[in-house]
């Protein structure tokens, strides 16, 4: 958390909260973002990579997704439910050459157990990290794990998602939300898909929807899930509401006294 002083020195960074139950693929999603960014596959013309204060953290998340000699890629280890009030934060900075403007982004990597506790009780001592994200995030990525929604515990997984969607809807205000179906190489029943969509869109009708998988599509074994790229472009398009100042009535040249001053 001490490093936030460096990130926030220029301007308040955009915080993206990745929300979801345990093993929903949240950390894998962040690792995929880092690897695609390194390949130049995000395709955001108005965003050029301009540095990071957490490259070691990004590498720790994404390293297992890479091919190594004689070792196929695997998935990142489970994010442990540690103590503390704040999650791990992964930082990346972008430069907009058109507007000569820099923007910093923070991505919250938090254990799913936090969110499960938070969905049941907002003020639970074991959910302080999830509450921290809910209070400070500029946007939310709500993950729905297709693998858990198709397995033997699909009913429990559906109930947890519905409960978490209600909590997020109550806390997010007007901030943007994306419903992200993860592990979409695993098929779920139409009834289950409909139930999850209803839980999200009945309470957050303005939410965006994406389908992602780190497994290459069958039609293009060497390709990239277009859903991943679309999701990452959406995250980088986040803007805060802007304040429009009225034209000053004072004719003073000193900017310090122009606003709020009476006309001469």
Secondary structure as GFF3:
##gff-version 3
##sequence-region A 1 264
A	DSSP	alpha_helix	4	8	.	.	.	ID=ss1
A	DSSP	beta_strand	14	19	.	.	.	ID=ss2
A	DSSP	alpha_helix	26	38	.	.	.	ID=ss3
A	DSSP	beta_strand	48	49	.	.	.	ID=ss4
A	DSSP	alpha_helix	55	62	.	.	.	ID=ss5
A	DSSP	three_ten_helix	63	65	.	.	.	ID=ss6
A	DSSP	beta_strand	88	96	.	.	.	ID=ss7
A	DSSP	beta_strand	101	109	.	.	.	ID=ss8
A	DSSP	alpha_helix	112	120	.	.	.	ID=ss9
A	DSSP	three_ten_helix	125	127	.	.	.	ID=ss10
A	DSSP	alpha_helix	128	136	.	.	.	ID=ss11
A	DSSP	beta_strand	139	145	.	.	.	ID=ss12
A	DSSP	alpha_helix	154	171	.	.	.	ID=ss13
A	DSSP	beta_strand	176	182	.	.	.	ID=ss14
A	DSSP	alpha_helix	190	201	.	.	.	ID=ss15
A	DSSP	beta_strand	208	211	.	.	.	ID=ss16
A	DSSP	alpha_helix	226	236	.	.	.	ID=ss17
A	DSSP	alpha_helix	255	258	.	.	.	ID=ss18
###
